[in-house]
Amino acid sequence: MATEASTASKFQEPELRPVSQTPDFRPEIAHDGLRFWQFMVAGSIAGSVEHMAMFPVDTVKTHMQALRPCPLKPVGIRQAFRSIIQKEGPSALYRGIWAMGLGAGPAHAVYFSFYEVSKKYLSGGDPNNSAAHAISGVFATVSSDAVFTPMDMVKQRLQMGEGTYKGVWDCVKRVMREEGIGAFYASYRTTVLMNAPFTAVHFATYEAAKKALMEVSPERVSDEEGWLVHATAGAAAGGLAAAVTTPLDVVKTQLQCQGVCGCDRFTSSSISDVLRTIVKKDGYRGLLRGWLPRMLFHAPAAAICWSTYEGVKSFFQDLNGDSNTA
């Protein structure tokens, strides 16, 4: 009996008691203290805010890149903006915004959630792994472009205006009836080939710039300064990535707007054929059409997107922290 009592007292010692794994084992938590669905919500909000805020600049860029039958003269941002306002009024700058709204939210939900999951597994916990950030960005864009490309095509056709389509659903029905479902994905290959290097440069630059800015004075980075860091890093990443991928963006616009408002129609969606047509008709300068409004779109858009995304993430982190504490 004494032996049994002694044995029982040993197992009652605190250091010998089994440690519960419940508080630390939360399979629903992906990383950064967030659940998978929370990454999707944060990305959806960030993408919608970004594109809605910068939509007029995107409309100007689309008009500058569209290839018309007649020989083109160099068109600046001011000329394009004035032409749109004079012909169709200020509301023309927002034509197609509902198509953007329908596509941007779901596409960015896929975009950021795929990026975060890929980054977690590819980086191996190393926050300085730029290759992992770049590859994760490529995975993110391939998946999100499959969601966004059809609505992006509708958006750009509506941006061209001149009464061709009455609205989003009229455009969808007419394209389906007259050109078939393939028209919605005519630019998908070009979009992926453009966005793969775009996101690789974008994410790698963003993560590197964010880390560098945080290290300048890490003890002084308050919530307000943290927002400024995300916005600055995002603007640098968006501007640089936009500059290096403009030629493929011109090709994408040609394929999505073909046959609309007098734009050229191509016999195939071959990138090389479109490139040859642009160079033949407008010279090599044609491949850089819209580069300035593209940069003016992506730099502030990325600043808005990243600061919004990180802000929503912080909200969910605080919410999860309060929930775990409770």
N, C-alpha and C positions, 0 to 999 in steps of 0.2 A: 504493500500500500504506500509506504514511504517513497519507494522508487517511482511509482506511478504519479504521486503528487509532485515529486521533483521534476519528472519529465514534463508534466503539465505546466509547471511554473516556467520552465524554459521556453516553451512555445508561446507563453504569454508575454515574454519580453518584447518590447517595441521593435528592436532590431531584427527579430526573427519572424515578425509577422509579414505575410505576403503583401506586396505593394500593389494596390489597385491600378490598372492601366487605363481605366475609363476616362479620367480627365485629359490624358495626353493622346488618346487614340480616337481621333475624330476623322473617319474616312471621308465625311462630307466636306471637309476643309481641303481645298486644293493647295494653295500656298498664299503667302502674304496675309494670312488670316482671313481669306475670303473663300466663299463657296463658288462653284463653277457658275451657277446661275447669276451670282452677283457680278462676276466679270462680264457676263453677257449684258446685263442691265447697264452697267457702267459704260461699256463700249457702245451700246445702242444710243444712250443719251448723248455721249460725246460726239458720235458721228452725226447725229441729227442736228445738234447745235452748230457744229462746225460747218456743215453744208448749207444749212438755212441762212446762217449769218453771212456767208461769202457768196451766195448764189448770184447776185448781180455781176460780180467779177467773172464768174464762170460763164455767164451768158455772153459777155463781151469776148471772152477767149474763144468760145465756140464760133461766133460770127467771124472772128479774125482767121480761124483755121479752115473754115469751110471753103472748098474749092469750087468756084463758079466756072461756067463755060467760057466767059470772056477772059482775056489776059488780065492778070491781077496787078494792081499797083500796090506798093507798100502801104499798109494801113496801120496807123498808130492807134493806141488805146483811146485817145481823145476823139479821133475821127470815128472809130467804131461806136463809141458810146454816144456821140452826137447823132450819128446816123440812126441808131436804134430809137433814140428819144424822138427825133424829128419824124420818122416814118410811122412809129406805132405807139409812142407815148411811154411814160415811165413804167407803166404796168408790164410792158414787154420785157423788162429786165427780170421779172419774176415768173414769166411763162415757163411752165414745166416744173415749178417748185413742188407740186404735189406728187409728181412722179419721183422726184428726189426724196421726198419724205417717205414714200412707200418703200423705197429701196435702201436708203441710207441706214435706217434703224436696224433692220434684220441683218444687213450685210456687215455692219460694224460690230454687232453682237457676235457674229461668227468670227470676225476679224480679230478682235481683241481676246476672245476666249481661246481661240486656237493659238494665238501668239503666247499667251501666258502659260498654257499647258505645255507647249513645245519648249518654251524657254526654261521651264522648270526641269524638264527631263534632259534637255540637251546641254544645259550649262553646268550640270553637276554641282550646283550650288555656288559656282564661281560668278560673282557679279561683273567681273571684268572680261568675260568670255564674249568678245565681239562677234566671233564666228557663229556662236550659238544664237546670238540676237539676230544676226543677218538671216541665218537659215530659218529661224522661227518666223521671221517676217515674210519669207517666201512661202512657207506653208500657210500662213494666215491669208495672204493675198490670193493664192490659188483657190482656196475654199470660199472666201468672201466674194471674189469676182464672179463665181458661178451663180451667186445670189443676186448680185448687183447689176451685172451687165444688161439684162433685159430692160430694167427700169432706167438705166443710164442711156440706153438707145432711145427710149421713149422721151426721156428728158431732153436730149439734144435735138431731136426732131421738133419738139414743141418750142424749144428755144429759137429755132430758125424762123418760126412764126409765119407771117404773111397769110394767115387764115387757112393753112393747109389742113390742119386738124382742129377739131372743136375742143378737144380736151384729152385727158389721159386715156379714158376708156375708148373714145373714138379712135385714137391712134392705135391702141392695142388691137381693136377689132379689124381696122383696115389693113394694118400690117399683116395680121394673121390671115386675112382673106386674100390679099393681093400678093404677098411675098412668102407666106408660109412661116412656120415657127423658126426655121433656120435663120431668118433675118434678125431675130432677137439676139442671136449668138454669133452674128457675122464677124464681130470684132473681138470675140472672147479670146482667141489665140493672141491677137495683137495686144489686148489689154493685159493678159497674163505676162507676155514677154516684156511689156512696159513696166508693169507693177512689180514684177519680181526684182529687177534691179532697183526700182524706186524704193520698195519697202526694205530691201537689204541695206541700201544706203541710209534710208530714213531711220530705221530702228537702231542700227549700229551707231549712227551719229547722235541720235537722241540719248541713248544710254551712256555713251562716252561723254557727251556734253553735260548731261545731268550729273554724272559722277564728278567731273572736273569742277563744275560750279558748286556742288555740295562741299567739295574739299577745300574751297577757298577759305571758308570760315564756317565749318560744320557746327560749332557750338552756338553760332548766332542765327542759324536757320530756323526762324519761327514759321508759323503756318502761312503768314503773308509772304515771307521771303521764299518759302518753299513753292508757293504758287508761281512766283516770279521766275524761279529756277526752271520749273516745268514749262512755263510759257516760252522762256528764252531758248531752252534746249530744243523745244518743239519747233520754234520758228526757224532756227538754224538748220535743223534736220529737214524740215519741209521745203525750205528754199533751195538747199543743195540738191536734194533728190529730184525736185521739179526741173531744175536746170538741166540735169544730165539726161533726162528722159523725154524732153520735148519732142524730138522727131517722131518717136513712136506714138506720142499722144496726138500728133497731127494725123498720122495714119489712122488711128482709132476714130478720130472725128470724121475723116473722109468716109470710112466704112459705115459709120452709124448714120450719117446724114445723106448718103447717096440717094439721088433721085428726088431730094426735097428742095424746093425753092430754087430749082435750076442747078443744083449740085451735080457733079459728074456721077454716073452710075458705072460700076465696075463689073466685069464679067465673072470675076472670082474674088474671093477674100484673101488672095495671096498678098502677103506683105510686100514682097519684092515688086509685084506688078503695081501696087499703089505707090510705092516709093519712086518707081520709074516714071509714072504718070505725073507725080508732083514735081519731080526734077525737070522733066521735059516741058511742063507747062509753066512752071514758076521758078525754075532754077533751084540751086541748093538752098537759097534763102527761104524757099517755101517750106523746108523741113524745120525751120525755126519760127514759123509764124505762131504768134501767141505766146512766145516764151516769157515775155515780161508779165502779162496778166496771169500767166500760169504760176510764175513765182510770187506775184502779188496775191494770188489766191492761196497757194499752199503754205507760204510762210506764216501769215496770220491764222490760217485755218488750222494748221498743225499746232500753233500756240494755243488756240481756243480748244482744240480737241484734246490735247494732252493735259492741259490744266483742268479741264472739265472731267476728264477720265480719272486723273489722280485725285481730284476733289471728291468724286463719287466713291472711289475706292476708300478714301479716308473715312467718309461717312459710314460705309459698310463695316470697316474695321472697328470703328468706335461702337457701332451697333452690335457687332459680334462680341466685342469685349464686354459690353454691358450685359449681354445675354449670358455669356460664359460665367461672369461674376455672379449674376443672379442664380 
